[in-house]
């Protein structure tokens, strides 16, 4: 599984871990996260702005 990072605040969404506070259970694929979803930490960036995490998967938040 992969992870994606917000380029503003470094929040990481990890597909393997999901993000319970955002309603995404473990195993949530990035392509199923709604396009209008934005970073839960900084609220500035949209999903399209996230980048693949260079270190691979790691816990969200």
N, CA, C and O atoms as a GROMACS GRO file, in nm:
protein
  244
    1UNK      N    1   0.084  -0.118   0.000
    1UNK     CA    2   0.000   0.000   0.000
    1UNK      C    3   0.089   0.124   0.000
    1UNK      O    4   0.207   0.118   0.034
    2UNK      N    5   0.030   0.234  -0.038
    2UNK     CA    6   0.106   0.358  -0.054
    2UNK      C    7   0.065   0.462   0.050
    2UNK      O    8  -0.033   0.445   0.123
    3UNK      N    9   0.142   0.569   0.055
    3UNK     CA   10   0.112   0.682   0.143
    3UNK      C   11   0.130   0.810   0.062
    3UNK      O   12   0.207   0.814  -0.034
    4UNK      N   13   0.058   0.913   0.103
    4UNK     CA   14   0.060   1.042   0.033
    4UNK      C   15   0.076   1.153   0.136
    4UNK      O   16   0.020   1.145   0.245
    5UNK      N   17   0.154   1.256   0.100
    5UNK     CA   18   0.188   1.362   0.195
    5UNK      C   19   0.139   1.498   0.146
    5UNK      O   20   0.146   1.529   0.027
    6UNK      N   21   0.091   1.579   0.240
    6UNK     CA   22   0.052   1.717   0.211
    6UNK      C   23   0.180   1.800   0.198
    6UNK      O   24   0.262   1.798   0.289
    7UNK      N   25   0.197   1.872   0.088
    7UNK     CA   26   0.320   1.949   0.071
    7UNK      C   27   0.329   2.075   0.159
    7UNK      O   28   0.433   2.140   0.162
    8UNK      N   29   0.221   2.109   0.228
    8UNK     CA   30   0.222   2.228   0.314
    8UNK      C   31   0.256   2.192   0.458
    8UNK      O   32   0.345   2.254   0.518
    9UNK      N   33   0.187   2.092   0.515
    9UNK     CA   34   0.203   2.065   0.659
    9UNK      C   35   0.262   1.927   0.690
    9UNK      O   36   0.283   1.895   0.807
   10UNK      N   37   0.288   1.848   0.588
   10UNK     CA   38   0.346   1.714   0.604
   10UNK      C   39   0.252   1.610   0.664
   10UNK      O   40   0.299   1.505   0.708
   11UNK      N   41   0.121   1.636   0.667
   11UNK     CA   42   0.025   1.533   0.706
   11UNK      C   43   0.040   1.417   0.608
   11UNK      O   44   0.056   1.440   0.488
   12UNK      N   45   0.037   1.294   0.658
   12UNK     CA   46   0.051   1.176   0.573
   12UNK      C   47  -0.076   1.092   0.579
   12UNK      O   48  -0.122   1.057   0.687
   13UNK      N   49  -0.130   1.060   0.462
   13UNK     CA   50  -0.240   0.965   0.452
   13UNK      C   51  -0.180   0.833   0.408
   13UNK      O   52  -0.124   0.824   0.298
   14UNK      N   53  -0.191   0.731   0.492
   14UNK     CA   54  -0.138   0.598   0.466
   14UNK      C   55  -0.256   0.506   0.435
   14UNK      O   56  -0.345   0.488   0.518
   15UNK      N   57  -0.257   0.448   0.315
   15UNK     CA   58  -0.366   0.360   0.275
   15UNK      C   59  -0.384   0.244   0.373
   15UNK      O   60  -0.497   0.205   0.403
   16UNK      N   61  -0.275   0.189   0.423
   16UNK     CA   62  -0.283   0.074   0.514
   16UNK      C   63  -0.349   0.111   0.646
   16UNK      O   64  -0.424   0.031   0.703
   17UNK      N   65  -0.321   0.231   0.696
   17UNK     CA   66  -0.374   0.274   0.826
   17UNK      C   67  -0.508   0.345   0.815
   17UNK      O   68  -0.588   0.342   0.909
   18UNK      N   69  -0.534   0.407   0.699
   18UNK     CA   70  -0.655   0.488   0.686
   18UNK      C   71  -0.644   0.610   0.777
   18UNK      O   72  -0.535   0.649   0.817
   19UNK      N   73  -0.759   0.668   0.810
   19UNK     CA   74  -0.763   0.781   0.903
   19UNK      C   75  -0.902   0.781   0.965
   19UNK      O   76  -0.997   0.835   0.908
   20UNK      N   77  -0.913   0.722   1.083
   20UNK     CA   78  -1.043   0.705   1.149
   20UNK      C   79  -1.113   0.838   1.173
   20UNK      O   80  -1.235   0.847   1.157
   21UNK      N   81  -1.039   0.941   1.211
   21UNK     CA   82  -1.104   1.070   1.240
   21UNK      C   83  -1.164   1.132   1.115
   21UNK      O   84  -1.253   1.217   1.125
   22UNK      N   85  -1.117   1.092   0.998
   22UNK     CA   86  -1.171   1.141   0.871
   22UNK      C   87  -1.272   1.044   0.810
   22UNK      O   88  -1.329   1.072   0.705
   23UNK      N   89  -1.292   0.929   0.876
   23UNK     CA   90  -1.389   0.832   0.828
   23UNK      C   91  -1.334   0.732   0.727
   23UNK      O   92  -1.411   0.667   0.656
   24UNK      N   93  -1.202   0.719   0.719
   24UNK     CA   94  -1.140   0.625   0.626
   24UNK      C   95  -1.081   0.508   0.705
   24UNK      O   96  -0.982   0.525   0.776
   25UNK      N   97  -1.141   0.389   0.693
   25UNK     CA   98  -1.089   0.273   0.766
   25UNK      C   99  -0.956   0.225   0.708
   25UNK      O  100  -0.920   0.261   0.596
   26UNK      N  101  -0.882   0.144   0.785
   26UNK     CA  102  -0.759   0.085   0.732
   26UNK      C  103  -0.787   0.014   0.600
   26UNK      O  104  -0.890  -0.051   0.584
   27UNK      N  105  -0.695   0.027   0.506
   27UNK     CA  106  -0.711  -0.035   0.376
   27UNK      C  107  -0.781   0.052   0.273
   27UNK      O  108  -0.807   0.008   0.161
   28UNK      N  109  -0.812   0.177   0.309
   28UNK     CA  110  -0.877   0.268   0.215
   28UNK      C  111  -0.778   0.307   0.105
   28UNK      O  112  -0.673   0.366   0.133
   29UNK      N  113  -0.812   0.274  -0.019
   29UNK     CA  114  -0.726   0.309  -0.133
   29UNK      C  115  -0.736   0.458  -0.162
   29UNK      O  116  -0.844   0.517  -0.153
   30UNK      N  117  -0.625   0.518  -0.196
   30UNK     CA  118  -0.619   0.661  -0.226
   30UNK      C  119  -0.719   0.700  -0.334
   30UNK      O  120  -0.780   0.806  -0.328
   31UNK      N  121  -0.735   0.613  -0.435
   31UNK     CA  122  -0.826   0.648  -0.544
   31UNK      C  123  -0.973   0.646  -0.504
   31UNK      O  124  -1.058   0.688  -0.582
   32UNK      N  125  -1.004   0.597  -0.384
   32UNK     CA  126  -1.143   0.600  -0.336
   32UNK      C  127  -1.171   0.720  -0.245
   32UNK      O  128  -1.286   0.746  -0.210
   33UNK      N  129  -1.067   0.792  -0.207
   33UNK     CA  130  -1.083   0.915  -0.128
   33UNK      C  131  -1.143   1.020  -0.222
   33UNK      O  132  -1.091   1.040  -0.332
   34UNK      N  133  -1.251   1.087  -0.182
   34UNK     CA  134  -1.315   1.185  -0.271
   34UNK      C  135  -1.218   1.294  -0.318
   34UNK      O  136  -1.132   1.339  -0.242
   35UNK      N  137  -1.233   1.336  -0.442
   35UNK     CA  138  -1.146   1.439  -0.499
   35UNK      C  139  -1.155   1.571  -0.424
   35UNK      O  140  -1.058   1.646  -0.420
   36UNK      N  141  -1.271   1.600  -0.364
   36UNK     CA  142  -1.289   1.727  -0.293
   36UNK      C  143  -1.236   1.724  -0.150
   36UNK      O  144  -1.239   1.825  -0.080
   37UNK      N  145  -1.186   1.607  -0.106
   37UNK     CA  146  -1.130   1.594   0.029
   37UNK      C  147  -1.006   1.683   0.039
   37UNK      O  148  -0.925   1.688  -0.053
   38UNK      N  149  -0.993   1.753   0.152
   38UNK     CA  150  -0.876   1.838   0.173
   38UNK      C  151  -0.800   1.792   0.297
   38UNK      O  152  -0.851   1.711   0.376
   39UNK      N  153  -0.682   1.842   0.313
   39UNK     CA  154  -0.597   1.804   0.426
   39UNK      C  155  -0.667   1.834   0.558
   39UNK      O  156  -0.710   1.947   0.579
   40UNK      N  157  -0.680   1.735   0.646
   40UNK     CA  158  -0.748   1.757   0.774
   40UNK      C  159  -0.666   1.838   0.874
   40UNK      O  160  -0.721   1.889   0.972
   41UNK      N  161  -0.536   1.850   0.852
   41UNK     CA  162  -0.453   1.926   0.945
   41UNK      C  163  -0.443   2.074   0.909
   41UNK      O  164  -0.459   2.160   0.995
   42UNK      N  165  -0.419   2.104   0.782
   42UNK     CA  166  -0.404   2.246   0.745
   42UNK      C  167  -0.525   2.298   0.668
   42UNK      O  168  -0.546   2.419   0.660
   43UNK      N  169  -0.606   2.208   0.610
   43UNK     CA  170  -0.727   2.248   0.540
   43UNK      C  171  -0.703   2.327   0.413
   43UNK      O  172  -0.799   2.373   0.351
   44UNK      N  173  -0.579   2.344   0.375
   44UNK     CA  174  -0.547   2.428   0.260
   44UNK      C  175  -0.543   2.347   0.131
   44UNK      O  176  -0.599   2.388   0.029
   45UNK      N  177  -0.479   2.236   0.135
   45UNK     CA  178  -0.457   2.158   0.014
   45UNK      C  179  -0.571   2.061  -0.014
   45UNK      O  180  -0.633   2.008   0.079
   46UNK      N  181  -0.597   2.038  -0.141
   46UNK     CA  182  -0.695   1.939  -0.184
   46UNK      C  183  -0.621   1.810  -0.217
   46UNK      O  184  -0.498   1.808  -0.226
   47UNK      N  185  -0.696   1.704  -0.234
   47UNK     CA  186  -0.638   1.573  -0.262
   47UNK      C  187  -0.540   1.578  -0.380
   47UNK      O  188  -0.435   1.514  -0.376
   48UNK      N  189  -0.574   1.652  -0.482
   48UNK     CA  190  -0.491   1.660  -0.602
   48UNK      C  191  -0.351   1.715  -0.573
   48UNK      O  192  -0.258   1.689  -0.649
   49UNK      N  193  -0.336   1.790  -0.465
   49UNK     CA  194  -0.207   1.850  -0.431
   49UNK      C  195  -0.115   1.757  -0.352
   49UNK      O  196   0.005   1.784  -0.342
   50UNK      N  197  -0.170   1.648  -0.297
   50UNK     CA  198  -0.088   1.554  -0.221
   50UNK      C  199   0.013   1.487  -0.314
   50UNK      O  200  -0.012   1.467  -0.433
   51UNK      N  201   0.128   1.451  -0.256
   51UNK     CA  202   0.235   1.386  -0.331
   51UNK      C  203   0.260   1.247  -0.274
   51UNK      O  204   0.236   1.224  -0.156
   52UNK      N  205   0.307   1.153  -0.357
   52UNK     CA  206   0.345   1.023  -0.302
   52UNK      C  207   0.451   1.043  -0.195
   52UNK      O  208   0.546   1.119  -0.214
   53UNK      N  209   0.435   0.975  -0.082
   53UNK     CA  210   0.532   0.988   0.027
   53UNK      C  211   0.660   0.916  -0.012
   53UNK      O  212   0.656   0.798  -0.048
   54UNK      N  213   0.774   0.984  -0.007
   54UNK     CA  214   0.900   0.924  -0.053
   54UNK      C  215   0.945   0.803   0.028
   54UNK      O  216   1.018   0.719  -0.023
   55UNK      N  217   0.902   0.794   0.154
   55UNK     CA  218   0.944   0.681   0.238
   55UNK      C  219   0.842   0.568   0.235
   55UNK      O  220   0.860   0.468   0.305
   56UNK      N  221   0.738   0.581   0.155
   56UNK     CA  222   0.635   0.478   0.150
   56UNK      C  223   0.533   0.497   0.260
   56UNK      O  224   0.517   0.607   0.314
   57UNK      N  225   0.465   0.391   0.295
   57UNK     CA  226   0.356   0.398   0.392
   57UNK      C  227   0.407   0.421   0.533
   57UNK      O  228   0.509   0.367   0.575
   58UNK      N  229   0.332   0.503   0.606
   58UNK     CA  230   0.356   0.526   0.748
   58UNK      C  231   0.226   0.579   0.808
   58UNK      O  232   0.137   0.616   0.732
   59UNK      N  233   0.210   0.584   0.938
   59UNK     CA  234   0.083   0.622   1.000
   59UNK      C  235   0.035   0.762   0.963
   59UNK      O  236   0.116   0.852   0.942
   60UNK      N  237  -0.097   0.779   0.955
   60UNK     CA  238  -0.157   0.909   0.927
   60UNK      C  239  -0.141   1.001   1.047
   60UNK      O  240  -0.126   0.956   1.161
   61UNK      N  241  -0.143   1.132   1.018
   61UNK     CA  242  -0.140   1.233   1.124
   61UNK      C  243  -0.008   1.250   1.177
   61UNK      O  244   0.012   1.331   1.267
   0.00000   0.00000   0.00000
